[in-house]
Amino acid sequence: MLDYCQERGIGYLAYSPVGGLLHTELTWHGALLPIARRHEASPSAVVLAWLLSLAPNVIPIPSAEAEHQVRDSLKAVDLTLGAEEVAAISDVVFREQHPTLFERIKSRLGRNSVLRNVHRWLRGQPKS
């Protein structure tokens, strides 16, 4: 999806990337906590830094209920993750992060006709 958007000059809005559908458990994953400690950052800031490292067209939109959460999110801009750290987080998200993660996405695609049609459009299939 990121490559598709980047090739076409489309920004990719990562809505609620820390607590949303894809990353609810990510901030407490065992692979992420040591990375956060090394950078003296919160796990949430590390997730945001990881997203920013994926592609220049990624625009994370983290939610915040308090000023300290906004300040914490802003730390991600100055946080530089190493290639091994990015790979470790990517591995958790794209490979390990529970088959249930992708099952939940597929389940939501199945129940939501708008998401289902977007998914089909991206794959070059006709709408239902």
C-alpha positions as CSV (number, residue, x, y, z in Angstrom):
1,M,0.0,0.0,0.0
2,L,2.8,2.4,0.9
3,D,4.6,1.8,-2.4
4,Y,1.4,2.2,-4.3
5,C,0.8,5.6,-2.7
6,Q,4.4,6.8,-2.9
7,E,4.6,5.9,-6.7
8,R,1.6,8.0,-7.3
9,G,2.5,10.9,-5.0
10,I,-0.3,10.1,-2.6
11,G,0.2,10.8,1.1
12,Y,-0.6,7.8,3.4
13,L,-2.5,8.9,6.5
14,A,-1.8,6.5,9.3
15,Y,-4.8,7.2,11.5
16,S,-4.5,6.3,15.1
17,P,-1.3,4.4,14.6
18,V,-0.5,3.7,18.2
19,G,-3.8,2.7,19.5
20,G,-5.8,1.8,16.4
21,L,-6.7,-1.3,14.6
22,L,-3.1,-2.3,13.7
23,H,-1.1,-1.3,16.7
24,T,-3.1,-1.8,19.8
25,E,-0.7,-4.3,21.3
26,L,2.4,-3.1,19.5
27,T,3.5,-0.6,22.1
28,W,3.8,-3.3,24.7
29,H,5.4,-5.9,22.5
30,G,8.6,-7.4,23.9
31,A,10.7,-6.4,20.9
32,L,9.7,-2.8,21.1
33,L,10.4,-2.1,24.8
34,P,14.2,-2.5,24.6
35,I,14.3,-0.2,21.6
36,A,12.3,2.4,23.5
37,R,14.7,2.1,26.5
38,R,17.8,2.5,24.3
39,H,16.4,5.7,22.9
40,E,15.0,6.9,26.2
41,A,11.6,7.3,24.5
42,S,8.2,5.9,25.0
43,P,7.0,2.9,23.0
44,S,4.4,5.2,21.3
45,A,7.1,7.6,20.1
46,V,9.1,4.6,18.8
47,V,6.1,3.3,16.8
48,L,5.6,6.8,15.3
49,A,9.3,7.1,14.5
50,W,9.1,3.6,12.8
51,L,6.1,4.8,10.7
52,L,8.0,7.9,9.7
53,S,11.0,5.8,8.6
54,L,8.9,3.6,6.3
55,A,8.3,6.1,3.5
56,P,8.4,9.9,3.1
57,N,4.7,10.0,2.3
58,V,3.6,8.5,5.6
59,I,1.7,11.0,7.8
60,P,0.9,9.5,11.2
61,I,-2.1,11.0,13.0
62,P,-1.7,10.0,16.6
63,S,-4.5,10.8,19.0
64,A,-3.9,12.6,22.2
65,E,-6.0,13.4,25.2
66,A,-3.5,15.5,27.1
67,E,-0.6,17.9,26.3
68,H,2.0,15.4,27.5
69,Q,0.8,12.9,24.9
70,V,1.2,15.6,22.1
71,R,4.8,16.4,23.4
72,D,5.6,12.7,23.5
73,S,4.4,12.2,19.9
74,L,6.5,15.1,18.7
75,K,9.6,13.3,20.0
76,A,9.2,10.8,17.2
77,V,10.3,13.4,14.6
78,D,13.8,13.6,16.2
79,L,14.1,9.9,16.9
80,T,16.3,8.0,14.4
81,L,15.9,4.3,14.4
82,G,18.7,2.0,13.1
83,A,18.1,-0.4,10.3
84,E,18.0,-3.3,12.7
85,E,15.5,-1.6,14.9
86,V,13.2,-0.8,11.9
87,A,13.5,-4.4,10.7
88,A,12.7,-5.7,14.2
89,I,9.5,-3.6,14.5
90,S,8.5,-4.4,10.9
91,D,9.0,-8.1,11.6
92,V,6.6,-7.8,14.6
93,V,4.0,-5.8,12.6
94,F,4.1,-7.6,9.2
95,R,5.1,-11.2,10.2
96,E,4.8,-12.0,13.8
97,Q,2.0,-9.7,15.0
98,H,-0.4,-12.5,15.4
99,P,-2.3,-14.0,12.6
100,T,-5.2,-12.5,14.4
101,L,-4.1,-9.0,13.3
102,F,-4.6,-9.8,9.6
103,E,-7.7,-11.9,10.5
104,R,-9.2,-8.8,12.2
105,I,-8.4,-6.7,9.1
106,K,-9.9,-9.3,6.8
107,S,-12.9,-9.6,9.0
108,R,-13.4,-5.8,8.9
109,L,-13.0,-5.8,5.2
110,G,-15.7,-8.5,5.0
111,R,-18.1,-6.5,7.1
112,N,-17.4,-3.0,5.7
113,S,-18.5,-2.6,2.0
114,V,-16.5,0.7,1.6
115,L,-13.2,-1.0,2.8
116,R,-14.0,-4.1,0.7
117,N,-14.4,-1.9,-2.4
118,V,-11.2,0.0,-1.7
119,H,-9.4,-3.2,-1.3
120,R,-10.8,-4.6,-4.6
121,W,-10.0,-1.3,-6.4
122,L,-6.4,-1.4,-5.2
123,R,-6.1,-5.0,-6.5
124,G,-7.7,-4.0,-9.9
125,Q,-10.9,-5.9,-9.2
126,P,-14.5,-4.6,-9.9
127,K,-16.7,-3.3,-7.2
128,S,-19.4,-5.6,-5.8
